[in-house]
Amino acid sequence: MSRIGRKPVPVPANVKISVADSTIAVEGPKGKLSWTYKPAMTVRFDEAKRELLIERPDDERTNRELHGLTRSLIANMVQGVAQGYTKKLEIVGVGYQAQLKKANTVALQVGYANQVVLEAPPGVSVTVPDATHITITGADKQAVGQFAAVVRKTRPPEPYKGKGIRYEGETVRRKAGKAFGSK
């Protein structure tokens, strides 16, 4: 049996859960999320213990795969509406910078002829504390991670000088440049 699927999902007191048909809706201080899970899975909310239980009908391969996945996605939803998710990016390079154009729209100057303007999807907010740092927050873990990846992809860090956009704390493997006068 799936070790992850077996674990109950603890629900904080400030989060409301509603399960109807094969749709779960989670509402908390950071936002509202809903997701339609596969009908083969059974999701029960135990009001007394304040936890969600995910069960599967049998030990078929697809049901075993879906068991842990369903539990993980629901746990991410609960954590997202309770605390939220944050991704921090840093920009390295002379003249490389970011600025906030309007609400949730970031303009990047990262070595191209023109600025790259990216608009955050709904439910995701972007802040620029200073010109070389970007903070992306939201309740949906997938949306926050996807937008952070899109921002990073505009100029990924290169291995020779390390210039580009990287996640905060990410290490970039550096390569040695050309060696002159080796003969």
FIZA-41579 format. One record per atom (N, C-alpha, C): residue number from 1; residue in three letters; chain; atom name; x, y, z. Coordinates in pm, 1 decimal, m for minus. Atoms other than C-alpha are relative to their C-alpha. Layout:
N
  seq  type  mol  atom         u         v         w
  NUM   ALA    A    CA         X         Y         Z
...
***
This chain:
183
  seq  type  mol  atom         u         v         w
    1   MET    A     N      84.2    m118.6       0.0
    1   MET    A    CA       0.0       0.0       0.0
    1   MET    A     C      88.3     124.3       0.0
    2   SER    A     N     m77.0    m123.4      12.5
    2   SER    A    CA     117.5     351.8     m75.9
    2   SER    A     C      23.1      62.8     136.6
    3   ARG    A     N     m30.4     m61.1    m128.7
    3   ARG    A    CA     297.6     502.0     220.0
    3   ARG    A     C     m51.4     143.0       4.1
    4   ILE    A     N      46.2    m138.8       3.2
    4   ILE    A    CA     213.4     853.5     109.6
    4   ILE    A     C    m152.0       4.4      m2.0
    5   GLY    A     N     145.1      m0.3      10.8
    5   GLY    A    CA    m146.9     773.1      17.3
    5   GLY    A     C     m69.1     m34.9     130.4
    6   ARG    A     N      57.8      41.2    m127.2
    6   ARG    A    CA    m209.9     615.8     357.3
    6   ARG    A     C      m3.8     111.4     103.5
    7   LYS    A     N      m8.6    m106.0    m100.2
    7   LYS    A    CA    m108.1     925.8     552.7
    7   LYS    A     C    m119.9      93.6     m10.8
    8   PRO    A     N     109.1     m98.3       6.1
    8   PRO    A    CA    m403.2    1149.3     646.0
    8   PRO    A     C      55.7     140.8     m18.6
    9   VAL    A     N     m39.9    m138.8      22.3
    9   VAL    A    CA    m387.8    1514.9     542.2
    9   VAL    A     C     m57.2      84.2     113.2
   10   PRO    A     N      52.9     m83.7    m108.3
   10   PRO    A    CA    m413.2    1739.6     850.3
   10   PRO    A     C     m52.8     132.1     m56.5
   11   VAL    A     N      63.3    m123.2      47.5
   11   VAL    A    CA    m645.0    2037.8     796.7
   11   VAL    A     C       2.3     101.8     114.0
   12   PRO    A     N      m1.6    m102.6    m105.3
   12   PRO    A    CA    m576.9    2357.9     997.0
   12   PRO    A     C    m140.4      53.5      28.1
   13   ALA    A     N     131.7     m49.2     m43.1
   13   ALA    A    CA    m865.4    2524.3    1181.3
   13   ALA    A     C     m53.8     110.0     m90.8
   14   ASN    A     N      45.8    m111.7      82.9
   14   ASN    A    CA    m876.6    2825.0     944.5
   14   ASN    A     C     m26.5     m38.7    m145.5
   15   VAL    A     N      23.2      48.2     136.9
   15   VAL    A    CA    m927.2    2608.0     631.8
   15   VAL    A     C    m132.6     m74.4      m6.0
   16   LYS    A     N     128.3      67.1      20.4
   16   LYS    A    CA   m1269.9    2501.3     503.0
   16   LYS    A     C      11.4     m97.1    m116.9
   17   ILE    A     N      m6.2     104.9     101.8
   17   ILE    A    CA   m1309.0    2178.9     303.0
   17   ILE    A     C    m141.9     m37.7     m39.7
   18   SER    A     N     127.3      55.9      44.4
   18   SER    A    CA   m1600.2    2066.9      88.2
   18   SER    A     C      28.0    m100.5    m110.4
   19   VAL    A     N     m17.5     108.3      96.6
   19   VAL    A    CA   m1608.8    1737.6    m100.8
   19   VAL    A     C    m136.8     m33.8     m56.5
   20   ALA    A     N     126.0      32.5      66.4
   20   ALA    A    CA   m1886.8    1684.8    m356.4
   20   ALA    A     C      31.5     m69.1    m131.1
   21   ASP    A     N     m26.1      83.3     118.0
   21   ASP    A    CA   m1902.4    1425.1    m635.5
   21   ASP    A     C     147.7     m39.7       1.2
   22   SER    A     N    m144.2      27.3      m2.6
   22   SER    A    CA   m1534.7    1395.6    m731.4
   22   SER    A     C      77.4     131.3      m9.1
   23   THR    A     N     m64.8    m130.3      m4.2
   23   THR    A    CA   m1444.7    1759.6    m667.9
   23   THR    A     C      23.1      40.2     145.2
   24   ILE    A     N     m31.4     m49.3    m133.4
   24   ILE    A    CA   m1270.4    1896.6    m362.3
   24   ILE    A     C      28.1     149.5     m10.6
   25   ALA    A     N     m20.9    m144.7      m5.0
   25   ALA    A    CA   m1281.7    2267.6    m277.7
   25   ALA    A     C      60.6      34.2     135.6
   26   VAL    A     N     m72.6     m37.2    m120.3
   26   VAL    A    CA   m1040.2    2414.8     m24.9
   26   VAL    A     C       4.9     152.1       5.3
   27   GLU    A     N       0.5    m145.2     m14.9
   27   GLU    A    CA   m1075.3    2769.0     110.1
   27   GLU    A     C      70.6      36.8     129.4
   28   GLY    A     N     m75.3     m43.0    m117.2
   28   GLY    A    CA    m840.0    2948.1     346.7
   28   GLY    A     C      35.3     146.7     m10.4
   29   PRO    A     N     m34.4    m142.5      m1.0
   29   PRO    A    CA    m685.4    3285.4     428.1
   29   PRO    A     C      77.6      45.9    m123.6
   30   LYS    A     N     m81.5     m38.2     115.6
   30   LYS    A    CA    m453.3    3280.9     122.7
   30   LYS    A     C     m73.2     m15.2    m133.0
   31   GLY    A     N      72.9      14.4     126.2
   31   GLY    A    CA    m719.1    3190.9    m135.5
   31   GLY    A     C     m91.5    m119.5      m0.9
   32   LYS    A     N      97.1     106.4      20.4
   32   LYS    A    CA    m955.3    2935.8    m277.2
   32   LYS    A     C      47.8     m86.6    m115.8
   33   LEU    A     N     m41.0      92.5     104.9
   33   LEU    A    CA    m865.0    2624.3    m478.7
   33   LEU    A     C    m100.6    m113.8      m9.2
   34   SER    A     N      82.8     119.1      16.5
   34   SER    A    CA   m1068.3    2341.2    m626.5
   34   SER    A     C      64.0     m89.6    m104.7
   35   TRP    A     N     m61.2      97.3      88.9
   35   TRP    A    CA    m968.9    2024.2    m807.4
   35   TRP    A     C     m93.0    m119.3     m14.0
   36   THR    A     N      80.8     119.2      25.3
   36   THR    A    CA   m1151.3    1732.0    m967.6
   36   THR    A     C      93.7    m120.2      m6.3
   37   TYR    A     N     m85.0     117.8      m4.3
   37   TYR    A    CA    m987.3    1403.5    m873.8
   37   TYR    A     C     m68.9    m116.0     m72.0
   38   LYS    A     N      53.7     117.4      70.6
   38   LYS    A    CA   m1034.7    1064.6   m1041.7
   38   LYS    A     C    m108.6     m65.2      85.2
   39   PRO    A     N     110.7      57.8     m77.6
   39   PRO    A    CA   m1365.4     902.8    m941.1
   39   PRO    A     C      33.8    m132.2      68.9
   40   ALA    A     N     m38.1     126.1     m64.9
   40   ALA    A    CA   m1187.2     577.9    m848.5
   40   ALA    A     C      45.9      23.6     144.0
   41   MET    A     N     m47.0     m31.8    m135.6
   41   MET    A    CA   m1038.1     748.6    m541.7
   41   MET    A     C    m117.5      44.9      87.5
   42   THR    A     N     101.0     m42.6     m96.4
   42   THR    A    CA   m1246.9     809.1    m229.0
   42   THR    A     C      65.7      97.5      98.2
   43   VAL    A     N     m52.5    m101.3     m91.8
   43   VAL    A    CA   m1186.0    1126.8     m29.3
   43   VAL    A     C    m104.8      26.4     106.5
   44   ARG    A     N      90.6     m24.6    m112.2
   44   ARG    A    CA   m1342.6    1158.7     316.3
   44   ARG    A     C      61.7     103.9      92.1
   45   PHE    A     N     m45.7    m101.4     m94.4
   45   PHE    A    CA   m1319.8    1455.4     552.0
   45   PHE    A     C     m53.5     m35.6     137.9
   46   ASP    A     N      37.0      31.6    m137.7
   46   ASP    A    CA   m1319.6    1360.6     920.8
   46   ASP    A     C      m3.3     130.5      78.4
   47   GLU    A     N      18.6    m130.4     m66.6
   47   GLU    A    CA   m1464.0    1668.8    1093.2
   47   GLU    A     C      56.0      m1.0     142.6
   48   ALA    A     N     m43.6       7.2    m139.4
   48   ALA    A    CA   m1378.7    1547.1    1446.4
   48   ALA    A     C     152.6      11.8      11.0
   49   LYS    A     N    m146.2      m2.1      m4.7
   49   LYS    A    CA   m1006.5    1488.2    1376.2
   49   LYS    A     C      60.4     109.5     m87.2
   50   ARG    A     N     m44.1    m103.6      94.6
   50   ARG    A    CA    m984.6    1767.1    1112.1
   50   ARG    A     C     109.2     m54.5     m92.3
   51   GLU    A     N     m93.9      55.8      95.5
   51   GLU    A    CA    m814.1    1545.6     856.8
   51   GLU    A     C     m71.9     m64.3    m117.3
   52   LEU    A     N      52.3      61.5     121.6
   52   LEU    A    CA    m870.3    1417.8     503.5
   52   LEU    A     C      62.0    m137.2     m17.1
   53   LEU    A     N     m46.7     136.4      24.7
   53   LEU    A    CA    m844.7    1047.4     424.9
   53   LEU    A     C     m24.9     m34.2    m146.5
   54   ILE    A     N      11.9      38.7     139.4
   54   ILE    A    CA    m779.6     923.6      71.9
   54   ILE    A     C      13.8    m151.8      m7.3
   55   GLU    A     N       0.0     146.1      10.0
   55   GLU    A    CA    m863.9     560.3      m9.6
   55   GLU    A     C     m14.8     m41.9    m145.0
   56   ARG    A     N      11.2      53.6     135.1
   56   ARG    A    CA    m838.0     345.6    m321.0
   56   ARG    A     C     m81.4    m128.1       3.5
   57   PRO    A     N      89.3     116.5      m1.4
   57   PRO    A    CA   m1073.4      66.3    m428.0
   57   PRO    A     C      72.1    m133.8       1.8
   58   ASP    A     N     m70.1     127.9       8.5
   58   ASP    A    CA    m817.7    m207.1    m504.7
   58   ASP    A     C     148.4      25.6     m22.8
   59   ASP    A     N    m144.7     m13.4      17.7
   59   ASP    A    CA    m450.0    m276.0    m569.0
   59   ASP    A     C      42.7      m4.1    m145.8
   60   GLU    A     N     m38.7      m9.6     141.1
   60   GLU    A    CA    m456.1    m227.2    m945.4
   60   GLU    A     C     109.0     104.1     m14.3
   61   ARG    A     N    m114.2     m88.6      18.1
   61   ARG    A    CA    m152.0     m49.1   m1081.4
   61   ARG    A     C     m41.9     147.3      m9.1
   62   THR    A     N      40.1    m140.6      16.7
   62   THR    A    CA    m333.9     269.2   m1190.0
   62   THR    A     C     m55.6      57.7     130.0
   63   ASN    A     N      53.6     m49.1    m127.1
   63   ASN    A    CA    m516.1     296.3    m858.2
   63   ASN    A     C     110.7      22.9     102.8
   64   ARG    A     N    m113.8     m20.9     m89.8
   64   ARG    A    CA    m189.7     255.8    m667.8
   64   ARG    A     C      73.1     128.3     m36.6
   65   GLU    A     N     m67.0    m122.2      44.5
   65   GLU    A    CA     m35.8     532.0    m880.1
   65   GLU    A     C     m79.4     123.6      41.2
   66   LEU    A     N      84.9    m114.8     m30.0
   66   LEU    A    CA    m330.7     765.0    m827.0
   66   LEU    A     C     m15.2      26.6     149.2
   67   HIS    A     N      21.3     m13.0    m143.8
   67   HIS    A    CA    m348.7     702.5    m451.1
   67   HIS    A     C      94.3     104.6      60.6
   68   GLY    A     N     m97.3     m94.0     m54.8
   68   GLY    A    CA     m27.4     882.6    m355.6
   68   GLY    A     C      m6.9     136.0     m67.8
   69   LEU    A     N       9.4    m125.5      73.8
   69   LEU    A    CA     m68.9    1144.2    m628.5
   69   LEU    A     C    m115.8      84.6      51.4
   70   THR    A     N     117.6     m72.0     m47.7
   70   THR    A    CA    m418.3    1239.4    m512.2
   70   THR    A     C      25.8      58.8     138.0
   71   ARG    A     N     m29.4     m47.5    m135.2
   71   ARG    A    CA    m303.4    1267.3    m152.2
   71   ARG    A     C      97.5     117.6      m3.0
   72   SER    A     N     m99.5    m107.3       8.4
   72   SER    A    CA      m2.0    1482.7    m246.1
   72   SER    A     C     m60.5     128.8     m53.3
   73   LEU    A     N      60.3    m120.0      57.9
   73   LEU    A    CA    m204.9    1721.5    m461.4
   73   LEU    A     C     m96.3      67.0      97.3
   74   ILE    A     N      92.7     m56.4     m98.6
   74   ILE    A    CA    m470.7    1764.9    m192.2
   74   ILE    A     C      77.2      63.9     115.0
   75   ALA    A     N     m82.5     m57.6    m107.2
   75   ALA    A    CA    m202.1    1821.3      74.6
   75   ALA    A     C      61.6     132.0     m44.5
   76   ASN    A     N     m55.2    m125.6      52.4
   76   ASN    A    CA     m44.2    2088.2    m149.6
   76   ASN    A     C    m106.0     108.8      m4.0
   77   MET    A     N     108.5     m98.0       1.3
   77   MET    A    CA    m382.6    2258.2    m187.8
   77   MET    A     C     m25.2      54.4     140.2
   78   VAL    A     N      26.3     m41.1    m138.6
   78   VAL    A    CA    m439.4    2264.2     189.7
   78   VAL    A     C     111.5      91.5      49.6
   79   GLN    A     N    m111.3     m83.8     m43.3
   79   GLN    A    CA     m91.1    2402.8     255.0
   79   GLN    A     C       0.2     133.1     m74.0
   80   GLY    A     N       1.9    m122.1      79.7
   80   GLY    A    CA    m130.0    2657.5     m25.3
   80   GLY    A     C     m99.5     102.1      50.2
   81   VAL    A     N      99.8     m96.2     m48.0
   81   VAL    A    CA    m450.5    2812.2     108.1
   81   VAL    A     C      26.1      40.1     144.7
   82   ALA    A     N     m30.7     m33.4    m139.1
   82   ALA    A    CA    m318.9    2804.7     466.3
   82   ALA    A     C     122.1      92.7       9.9
   83   GLN    A     N    m122.7     m78.8     m10.8
   83   GLN    A    CA      37.8    2938.0     422.6
   83   GLN    A     C      42.5      63.8    m131.2
   84   GLY    A     N     m42.5     m50.9     129.4
   84   GLY    A    CA      91.2    2992.4      50.4
   84   GLY    A     C     137.2     m53.1     m37.8
   85   TYR    A     N    m129.6      43.2      50.9
   85   TYR    A    CA     394.9    2917.5    m163.5
   85   TYR    A     C      76.6     120.6     m51.4
   86   THR    A     N     m85.2    m110.0      42.9
   86   THR    A    CA     688.6    3143.5    m245.6
   86   THR    A     C     119.8     m54.3     m76.3
   87   LYS    A     N    m123.5      27.8      74.1
   87   LYS    A    CA     963.8    3125.2    m506.0
   87   LYS    A     C      75.0     131.5     m12.1
   88   LYS    A     N     m81.5    m120.1       9.1
   88   LYS    A    CA    1249.7    3373.9    m497.4
   88   LYS    A     C     103.9     m20.2    m109.2
   89   LEU    A     N     m96.9       3.2     109.3
   89   LEU    A    CA    1464.5    3452.0    m800.5
   89   LEU    A     C      98.3     114.3      17.7
   90   GLU    A     N     m97.8    m107.4      m2.7
   90   GLU    A    CA    1783.8    3652.7    m824.4
   90   GLU    A     C      61.0      16.0    m138.5
   91   ILE    A     N     m53.4     m32.7     130.7
   91   ILE    A    CA    1931.2    3825.6   m1126.9
   91   ILE    A     C     146.7      36.5      17.7
   92   VAL    A     N    m143.5     m23.1      m8.5
   92   VAL    A    CA    2308.4    3818.6   m1176.8
   92   VAL    A     C      48.3      48.5    m136.3
   93   GLY    A     N     m56.4     m50.6     124.6
   93   GLY    A    CA    2485.5    4026.9   m1440.6
   93   GLY    A     C       0.9     151.8      m0.2
   94   VAL    A     N     m12.2    m145.5       5.4
   94   VAL    A    CA    2600.8    4382.4   m1507.0
   94   VAL    A     C    m110.6      54.9     m89.1
   95   GLY    A     N     108.9     m60.7      76.6
   95   GLY    A    CA    2300.9    4588.4   m1619.4
   95   GLY    A     C    m127.0     m81.3      m2.3
   96   TYR    A     N     119.7      83.4      m3.0
   96   TYR    A    CA    2056.2    4301.5   m1565.6
   96   TYR    A     C     m86.4      45.1     117.1
   97   GLN    A     N      87.8     m43.9    m107.7
   97   GLN    A    CA    1754.5    4414.6   m1365.3
   97   GLN    A     C    m145.3     m29.9     m32.5
   98   ALA    A     N     143.7      20.7      13.6
   98   ALA    A    CA    1382.3    4372.6   m1308.4
   98   ALA    A     C     m71.4     118.8      60.8
   99   GLN    A     N      83.6    m104.4     m60.3
   99   GLN    A    CA    1109.6    4623.9   m1240.2
   99   GLN    A     C    m145.3     m38.2     m19.4
  100   LEU    A     N     143.2      29.1       3.9
  100   LEU    A    CA     738.7    4604.7   m1171.0
  100   LEU    A     C     m67.5     106.6     m84.9
  101   LYS    A     N      68.1     m95.5      88.2
  101   LYS    A    CA     541.4    4765.8   m1455.1
  101   LYS    A     C    m132.1      43.1      62.5
  102   LYS    A     N     126.5     m22.8     m69.0
  102   LYS    A    CA     190.5    4738.0   m1312.5
  102   LYS    A     C     m23.9    m122.1      86.5
  103   ALA    A     N      25.8     111.9     m90.9
  103   ALA    A    CA      24.8    4494.5   m1074.9
  103   ALA    A     C      22.4    m133.2     m71.7
  104   ASN    A     N     m29.1     134.2      49.4
  104   ASN    A    CA     164.1    4144.3   m1141.1
  104   ASN    A     C      56.5      m4.9    m141.3
  105   THR    A     N     m70.0       0.0     127.7
  105   THR    A    CA     357.7    4245.1   m1452.4
  105   THR    A     C     143.4      43.4      25.2
  106   VAL    A     N    m140.7     m27.9     m25.6
  106   VAL    A    CA     735.7    4230.6   m1439.0
  106   VAL    A     C      71.0      21.7    m134.4
  107   ALA    A     N     m79.4     m30.0     119.4
  107   ALA    A    CA     971.5    4384.5   m1696.9
  107   ALA    A     C     145.5     m33.1      30.4
  108   LEU    A     N    m136.5      45.8     m21.2
  108   LEU    A    CA    1314.2    4224.6   m1729.7
  108   LEU    A     C      93.3      60.2    m104.7
  109   GLN    A     N    m107.0     m41.9      89.6
  109   GLN    A    CA    1626.5    4380.9   m1878.3
  109   GLN    A     C     114.7     m96.8      23.4
  110   VAL    A     N     m98.0     106.6     m20.6
  110   VAL    A    CA    1851.3    4080.2   m1924.8
  110   VAL    A     C      84.6     m24.1    m124.7
  111   GLY    A     N     m94.4      12.9     109.2
  111   GLY    A    CA    2078.0    4151.9   m2218.6
  111   GLY    A     C     m59.7      m6.0    m138.9
  112   TYR    A     N      62.4      m3.5     132.1
  112   TYR    A    CA    1826.6    4161.0   m2503.1
  112   TYR    A     C     m17.3     145.7     m42.5
  113   ALA    A     N      17.8    m135.6      49.9
  113   ALA    A    CA    1761.8    4465.0   m2723.4
  113   ALA    A     C    m119.3      68.2      66.6
  114   ASN    A     N     120.5     m55.3     m61.8
  114   ASN    A    CA    1416.5    4514.0   m2568.9
  114   ASN    A     C     m24.0     m64.1     135.9
  115   GLN    A     N      41.0      58.1    m127.6
  115   GLN    A    CA    1267.6    4457.0   m2226.5
  115   GLN    A     C     m90.8    m120.0     m26.1
  116   VAL    A     N      90.7     114.4       5.3
  116   VAL    A    CA    1094.9    4123.7   m2170.5
  116   VAL    A     C    m106.5      24.8     106.2
  117   VAL    A     N     109.9     m29.1     m92.5
  117   VAL    A    CA     752.2    4188.6   m2014.8
  117   VAL    A     C     m80.4    m128.2      19.3
  118   LEU    A     N      73.2     122.6     m33.0
  118   LEU    A    CA     585.3    3894.0   m1837.0
  118   LEU    A     C    m111.4      33.2      97.5
  119   GLU    A     N     114.7     m21.1     m87.8
  119   GLU    A    CA     239.1    3897.9   m1681.7
  119   GLU    A     C     m29.4    m128.3      76.3
  120   ALA    A     N      25.9     116.3     m85.1
  120   ALA    A    CA     167.7    3666.4   m1390.7
  120   ALA    A     C    m141.5     m50.9     m22.8
  121   PRO    A     N     135.1      54.7      14.0
  121   PRO    A    CA    m130.8    3428.9   m1419.0
  121   PRO    A     C     m87.1      38.4     119.5
  122   PRO    A     N      86.7     m33.2    m113.1
  122   PRO    A    CA    m436.4    3486.0   m1197.8
  122   PRO    A     C      32.3     m88.1     121.3
  123   GLY    A     N     m28.7      72.9    m122.9
  123   GLY    A    CA    m379.2    3385.2    m836.8
  123   GLY    A     C     146.4       2.7      39.4
  124   VAL    A     N    m142.7      m9.4     m27.5
  124   VAL    A    CA      m5.4    3455.0    m854.7
  124   VAL    A     C      36.8     146.9       7.1
  125   SER    A     N     m42.1    m139.8     m11.6
  125   SER    A    CA     145.2    3781.7    m730.9
  125   SER    A     C     151.9       9.0      m5.5
  126   VAL    A     N    m143.1     m21.9      20.0
  126   VAL    A    CA     487.0    3921.1    m815.1
  126   VAL    A     C      40.2     128.9      70.3
  127   THR    A     N     m56.8    m120.7     m59.0
  127   THR    A    CA     693.4    4166.6    m612.1
  127   THR    A     C     147.2       6.6     m37.2
  128   VAL    A     N    m140.7     m22.5      30.2
  128   VAL    A    CA    1033.2    4317.7    m688.7
  128   VAL    A     C      56.6      84.9     114.4
  129   PRO    A     N     m52.2     m75.3    m113.4
  129   PRO    A    CA    1198.4    4413.6    m356.2
  129   PRO    A     C     114.6      94.3     m38.3
  130   ASP    A     N    m103.8     m86.8      56.5
  130   ASP    A    CA    1503.2    4549.0    m540.5
  130   ASP    A     C      23.9     m43.8    m144.3
  131   ALA    A     N     m15.5      22.0     144.4
  131   ALA    A    CA    1630.8    4551.9    m898.8
  131   ALA    A     C      52.7    m138.8     m35.9
  132   THR    A     N     m58.7     130.1      33.1
  132   THR    A    CA    1803.0    4212.9    m874.1
  132   THR    A     C     m69.7    m117.7      67.4
  133   HIS    A     N      73.5     109.2     m64.1
  133   HIS    A    CA    1544.0    4007.6    m682.5
  133   HIS    A     C    m147.2       4.5     m39.5
  134   ILE    A     N     142.1      12.6      33.5
  134   ILE    A    CA    1196.6    3881.7    m775.6
  134   ILE    A     C     m59.3    m102.5      96.0
  135   THR    A     N      70.0      92.7     m88.2
  135   THR    A    CA     950.8    3719.3    m532.6
  135   THR    A     C    m135.8     m31.6     m60.5
  136   ILE    A     N     125.7      46.7      59.1
  136   ILE    A    CA     661.6    3511.7    m668.8
  136   ILE    A     C     m74.5     m77.1     107.5
  137   THR    A     N      78.5      65.7    m104.4
  137   THR    A    CA     383.9    3409.0    m427.1
  137   THR    A     C    m138.9     m34.1     m51.3
  138   GLY    A     N     136.0      38.4      35.0
  138   GLY    A    CA      46.3    3237.3    m448.9
  138   GLY    A     C     m41.7    m123.5      76.8
  139   ALA    A     N      53.8     115.8     m70.9
  139   ALA    A    CA    m176.0    2961.2    m315.9
  139   ALA    A     C      19.1    m129.2     m79.1
  140   ASP    A     N     m11.9     117.6      86.2
  140   ASP    A    CA    m138.0    2722.8    m613.1
  140   ASP    A     C     147.6     m30.4     m24.8
  141   LYS    A     N    m141.2      35.6       9.7
  141   LYS    A    CA     198.2    2544.6    m595.3
  141   LYS    A     C      44.2     m14.1    m145.5
  142   GLN    A     N     m35.0      21.6     140.7
  142   GLN    A    CA     192.9    2448.3    m963.5
  142   GLN    A     C      11.4     132.4     m74.2
  143   ALA    A     N      m1.5    m128.1      70.2
  143   ALA    A    CA     112.8    2800.8   m1086.0
  143   ALA    A     C     120.1      85.3      41.2
  144   VAL    A     N    m115.5     m76.2     m48.4
  144   VAL    A    CA     383.0    2960.8    m868.1
  144   VAL    A     C     128.1     m55.7     m61.1
  145   GLY    A     N    m120.2      62.7      56.0
  145   GLY    A    CA     647.6    2711.3    m982.0
  145   GLY    A     C      10.0      18.6    m150.3
  146   GLN    A     N      m0.3     m15.6     145.3
  146   GLN    A    CA     544.5    2738.5   m1347.2
  146   GLN    A     C      38.8     141.8     m39.9
  147   PHE    A     N     m34.7    m137.6      35.1
  147   PHE    A    CA     563.1    3119.1   m1353.1
  147   PHE    A     C     146.2      28.9      33.8
  148   ALA    A     N    m141.2     m17.5     m34.3
  148   ALA    A    CA     899.8    3109.7   m1173.9
  148   ALA    A     C      88.6     m62.2    m108.2
  149   ALA    A     N     m76.6      64.9     106.3
  149   ALA    A    CA    1025.4    2869.2   m1441.5
  149   ALA    A     C      m3.4      81.8    m128.9
  150   VAL    A     N      11.7     m84.2     119.6
  150   VAL    A    CA     896.0    3098.7   m1719.1
  150   VAL    A     C      91.8     122.0      12.6
  151   VAL    A     N     m87.1    m116.2     m22.0
  151   VAL    A    CA    1077.6    3397.8   m1565.9
  151   VAL    A     C     145.8     m41.8     m13.7
  152   ARG    A     N    m138.3      48.1       5.0
  152   ARG    A    CA    1398.3    3195.9   m1524.6
  152   ARG    A     C      41.1     m33.1    m142.8
  153   LYS    A     N     m30.1      43.2     136.3
  153   LYS    A    CA    1376.3    3068.6   m1883.3
  153   LYS    A     C      32.2     117.1     m93.3
  154   THR    A     N     m32.0    m113.2      86.3
  154   THR    A    CA    1399.5    3421.4   m2027.6
  154   THR    A     C     150.7      19.8     m11.9
  155   ARG    A     N    m146.5      m3.9       6.9
  155   ARG    A    CA    1771.0    3418.4   m1939.6
  155   ARG    A     C      55.3     m93.8     106.6
  156   PRO    A     N     m54.0      92.9     m99.6
  156   PRO    A    CA    1889.4    3099.5   m1763.2
  156   PRO    A     C     147.7      29.3      27.3
  157   PRO    A     N    m139.2     m29.9     m31.4
  157   PRO    A    CA    2226.3    3123.2   m1587.0
  157   PRO    A     C      95.2     m76.5     m91.9
  158   GLU    A     N     m93.9      66.7      89.2
  158   GLU    A    CA    2516.6    3050.8   m1818.0
  158   GLU    A     C     122.8     m43.7      79.7
  159   PRO    A     N    m103.0      61.5     m83.7
  159   PRO    A    CA    2813.0    2841.1   m1699.2
  159   PRO    A     C     135.6      70.4       2.1
  160   TYR    A     N    m132.5     m60.9       5.8
  160   TYR    A    CA    3105.3    3072.0   m1789.1
  160   TYR    A     C      13.8     119.1      94.2
  161   LYS    A     N      m4.9    m114.8     m91.5
  161   LYS    A    CA    3030.2    3398.4   m1606.8
  161   LYS    A     C    m107.1      m8.1     108.0
  162   GLY    A     N     107.1      15.3     m98.9
  162   GLY    A    CA    2718.4    3287.2   m1416.6
  162   GLY    A     C    m110.1     102.6     m14.2
  163   LYS    A     N     102.1    m102.6      20.0
  163   LYS    A    CA    2505.3    3567.6   m1561.7
  163   LYS    A     C    m133.4     m64.0     m34.5
  164   GLY    A     N     133.1      48.6      31.5
  164   GLY    A    CA    2130.3    3518.9   m1582.9
  164   GLY    A     C     m91.0       4.4     121.7
  165   ILE    A     N      98.6       5.3    m108.5
  165   ILE    A    CA    1822.6    3455.7   m1368.5
  165   ILE    A     C       5.5    m139.0      61.3
  166   ARG    A     N      m5.7     129.2     m68.7
  166   ARG    A    CA    1846.5    3182.0   m1106.7
  166   ARG    A     C     m87.7       3.9     124.1
  167   TYR    A     N      72.8       9.8    m125.5
  167   TYR    A    CA    1650.6    3057.3    m809.5
  167   TYR    A     C      93.7      40.6     112.2
  168   GLU    A     N     m83.8     m39.8    m112.3
  168   GLU    A    CA    1773.1    3196.6    m479.3
  168   GLU    A     C      59.5    m124.5      64.5
  169   GLY    A     N     m68.3     114.8     m58.5
  169   GLY    A    CA    2031.0    2956.6    m339.9
  169   GLY    A     C      43.2    m103.4    m102.3
  170   GLU    A     N     m38.9      95.1     104.4
  170   GLU    A    CA    2075.6    2773.2    m673.0
  170   GLU    A     C     148.4      16.5     m29.7
  171   THR    A     N    m141.0      m7.1      35.5
  171   THR    A    CA    2436.3    2685.9    m748.2
  171   THR    A     C      13.6     m31.0    m148.1
  172   VAL    A     N     m22.8      18.0     142.4
  172   VAL    A    CA    2553.2    2716.8   m1106.1
  172   VAL    A     C     139.9     m57.0     m17.9
  173   ARG    A     N    m130.8      59.7      24.7
  173   ARG    A    CA    2832.4    2485.3   m1215.2
  173   ARG    A     C      75.7      82.9    m100.7
  174   ARG    A     N     m79.7     m86.2      85.7
  174   ARG    A    CA    3102.8    2701.7   m1361.7
  174   ARG    A     C      99.1     m82.4     m80.6
  175   LYS    A     N     m97.3      65.0      86.6
  175   LYS    A    CA    3322.4    2600.0   m1651.1
  175   LYS    A     C     121.4      91.8     m14.5
  176   ALA    A     N    m119.9     m79.8      26.5
  176   ALA    A    CA    3676.0    2712.1   m1719.5
  176   ALA    A     C      m9.7      54.8    m142.2
  177   GLY    A     N       0.5     m59.9     133.0
  177   GLY    A    CA    3712.2    2947.3   m2014.1
  177   GLY    A     C     113.8     m54.3     m84.1
  178   LYS    A     N    m110.1      41.6      86.5
  178   LYS    A    CA    3963.8    2916.2   m2295.4
  178   LYS    A     C     131.6      30.3      69.8
  179   ALA    A     N    m132.8     m18.9     m57.5
  179   ALA    A    CA    4321.5    2874.9   m2181.7
  179   ALA    A     C      92.1      51.7    m110.1
  180   PHE    A     N     m91.1     m57.7      99.4
  180   PHE    A    CA    4568.7    3099.0   m2365.4
  180   PHE    A     C     144.2     m31.6      37.4
  181   GLY    A     N    m144.7      20.6     m21.2
  181   GLY    A    CA    4940.3    3032.6   m2405.6
  181   GLY    A     C      30.7    m132.8      62.7
  182   SER    A     N     m25.9     130.4     m59.9
  182   SER    A    CA    4925.5    2664.6   m2320.3
  182   SER    A     C     111.9     m74.2     m69.6
  183   LYS    A     N    m106.7      71.8      71.5
  183   LYS    A    CA    5192.3    2568.6   m2576.8
  183   LYS    A     C     136.4      37.5      49.9
***
